Amino acid sequence: MEDIQSILSWYGLTAEYIEDVSQKVRKVYTNHGIFALKALETSRNSRFTEQMIELEKKGYRHFVPIYRNREGDFLTEASTGFFYLMPWLALEKEVERDQKHEYLFKEIAYLHQKTEKKVEIRKEDTLQHYEQTRRKWEAEKLKYEEFVTAAEKEWYMSPFQLQAVMYYQETISACDFALDRLKDWQEVIKDQTSSRIVLNHGRLSVRHFLYNDTGNGYLTNFEKAGYAPPHHDLIVFYSRLFNMNPVMCRECVNWFYTYHQAYPLREEEISLLLSYLAYPGSMFTRLRYYHAEQSIREREGCVRLLKAYWKMKNAEPLVTNIYESEQNRKLQEETESPSP
């Protein structure tokens, strides 16, 4: 309490009541209203406030502002680290779950639109990225094949081996699909000399989209923000969403096209998005750890592998739907285009 009060004194505030919202966030009731005080994790970007200033200059103001302290700084140092202060905004809004995500995806599309930059690219760099990624993925695929071949020669398979063999065909199929989409990306971009990057939020979530008293939404938590291709935000969002128990996310495709209609992704960006979402990296990671950690319990290894399998299968409907929709769109455009 004393440490928090010393931080608030830098803003001319006195705490009347403090409520712990999470390990990093506190809801602070003061003599001048309610605020959110957040601790900055050491792994996060301490210069993210500069990007928020840049956003304002570009005309984008749909984010929760951060107050400066009496020294004019955005971050205030205390004995336990750095903190920053924001107005308190509510997380919840009385709308359906799907609508909340639609609002979020429209907002992130608007953020990307306002911050788009053209960057020069070299053919050698894109080819190198393609070759390195392809070799890495094919090597992971080969290790899985070798593991299954060795397991099938055993008189008795361990539970982990049996589980890995059961998931083998689906995992290899997902990997092949990812490699094909990676090849599609390379075919489109190999002759390009420029591309685009945007300011990515870095940790896209409905929990980081807050509402004021009038119901307007604002993005918060820019601590992982940085410039990257626009599909990067979508990859991070969906990867985190799918890292859970089996989930039927029928709305996931709608969310993507809500974004895509507001800020259309290019053909090569969609290919790379599908490639990374389809790639069963978690499956290969679990296999690698099983070999490396001799002390791992069989049951624990099976649980981890099952969760990796669920993540792969959760992504499958989204990836399949987007791919088929884009293929149908291309076919329709070719059919409707006049003959030469």
Secondary structure as the mmCIF struct_conf table of DSSP 4:
data_model
#
loop_
_struct_conf.conf_type_id
_struct_conf.id
_struct_conf.beg_label_comp_id
_struct_conf.beg_label_asym_id
_struct_conf.beg_label_seq_id
_struct_conf.end_label_comp_id
_struct_conf.end_label_asym_id
_struct_conf.end_label_seq_id
HELX_RH_AL_P HELX_RH_AL_P1 GLU A 2 LEU A 8
HELX_RH_3T_P HELX_RH_3T_P1 SER A 9 TYR A 11
TURN_TY1_P TURN_TY1_P1 GLY A 12 GLY A 12
STRN STRN1 ALA A 15 ASP A 20
BEND BEND1 SER A 22 LYS A 24
STRN STRN2 VAL A 25 THR A 30
TURN_TY1_P TURN_TY1_P2 ASN A 31 HIS A 32
STRN STRN3 GLY A 33 LEU A 40
HELX_LH_PP_P HELX_LH_PP_P1 GLU A 41 GLU A 41
TURN_TY1_P TURN_TY1_P3 THR A 42 SER A 43
BEND BEND2 ARG A 44 ARG A 44
TURN_TY1_P TURN_TY1_P4 SER A 46 ARG A 47
HELX_RH_AL_P HELX_RH_AL_P2 PHE A 48 LYS A 57
TURN_TY1_P TURN_TY1_P5 LYS A 58 GLY A 59
STRN STRN4 PHE A 63 PHE A 63
TURN_TY1_P TURN_TY1_P6 ARG A 70 GLU A 71
BEND BEND3 GLY A 72 GLY A 72
BEND BEND4 PHE A 74 PHE A 74
STRN STRN5 THR A 76 ALA A 78
TURN_TY1_P TURN_TY1_P7 SER A 79 THR A 80
STRN STRN6 GLY A 81 PRO A 87
STRN STRN7 ALA A 90 ALA A 90
BEND BEND5 LEU A 91 LEU A 91
BEND BEND6 GLU A 94 VAL A 95
HELX_RH_AL_P HELX_RH_AL_P3 ARG A 97 THR A 115
STRN STRN8 LYS A 117 GLU A 120
HELX_RH_AL_P HELX_RH_AL_P4 LYS A 123 GLU A 152
TURN_TY1_P TURN_TY1_P8 LYS A 153 LYS A 153
BEND BEND7 GLU A 154 TYR A 156
HELX_RH_AL_P HELX_RH_AL_P5 PRO A 159 ILE A 189
TURN_TY1_P TURN_TY1_P9 LYS A 190 ASP A 191
BEND BEND8 THR A 193 THR A 193
STRN STRN9 SER A 194 ASN A 200
BEND BEND9 GLY A 202 ARG A 203
HELX_RH_3T_P HELX_RH_3T_P2 VAL A 206 HIS A 208
STRN STRN10 PHE A 209 TYR A 211
TURN_TY1_P TURN_TY1_P10 ASP A 213 THR A 214
STRN STRN11 GLY A 217 LEU A 219
TURN_TY1_P TURN_TY1_P11 GLU A 223 LYS A 224
STRN STRN12 GLY A 226 ALA A 228
TURN_TY1_P TURN_TY1_P12 PRO A 230 PRO A 230
HELX_RH_AL_P HELX_RH_AL_P6 HIS A 231 PHE A 242
BEND BEND10 ASN A 243 ASN A 245
TURN_TY1_P TURN_TY1_P13 ARG A 250 GLU A 251
HELX_RH_AL_P HELX_RH_AL_P7 CYS A 252 ALA A 262
BEND BEND11 TYR A 263 TYR A 263
HELX_LH_PP_P HELX_LH_PP_P2 PRO A 264 ARG A 266
HELX_RH_AL_P HELX_RH_AL_P8 GLU A 267 ALA A 278
HELX_RH_AL_P HELX_RH_AL_P9 GLY A 281 ALA A 292
TURN_TY1_P TURN_TY1_P14 GLN A 294 SER A 295
HELX_RH_AL_P HELX_RH_AL_P10 GLU A 298 GLU A 336
BEND BEND12 SER A 337 SER A 337
HELX_LH_PP_P HELX_LH_PP_P3 PRO A 338 SER A 339
#
